């Protein structure tokens, strides 16, 4: 379910969407109201959450490229994707599209790490720890020993990965907070939490409040990305 209101000719940022039907609540990457600037959405047919997170993404690369080319032709000067597990295809997308590509929220890892005090590290919250491989981490520049917690066994993961038509938002919030609290309890050295999944940002304020750590996500990443695509004017 994509909020088509986000599609505007003024958009510099094009967002490649997975083929989904679960609710895109405010704060979700696929809800146009999440963004304080125009965006254009493009759905990659057949690229379901299950296929991208848990299966081989190779068969979908050409489809991502084709949809990305459509967005560029429509005026987008930067492209993003909507799943942290797409980090491995970022170089291929950037080469084929000829514009900057932000493929995964995980690509913020190095910068966040550089901002933390000595002895602190970035902890990752992912929809599926079992599916997040060394290939994904290396492609996004994530340290191989980064603490990671997954949402396996939760209603949130079931709704997203199985592409349900409904999502219990209060329950998802409670699940997310519980897993994040477990992450920092097991790894007190975690100085910031990074959300791999682009459907997690609606719960970022609750995670930050519960853990006492700053929380970064696809929202923080693409707001930074957009400022480069269209620098704001001051004083005019």
Secondary structure, 3 states (H helix, E strand, C coil): CCCHHHECCCCCEEEEECCCCCCCCCCCCCCHHHCCCCEEEEECCCCCHHHHHHCCCHHHHHHHHHHHHHHHHCCCCEEEECCHHHHHHHHHHHHHHCCEEECCHHHHHHHHHHHCCCCCEEEEEECCCCCCCHHHHHHHCCCCCCCEEECCCCHHHHHHHCCCCCCCHHHHHHHHHHHHHHHHHHCCCEEEEEECCCCCHHHHHHHHHHHCCEEECHHHHHHHHHHHHCCCCCCC
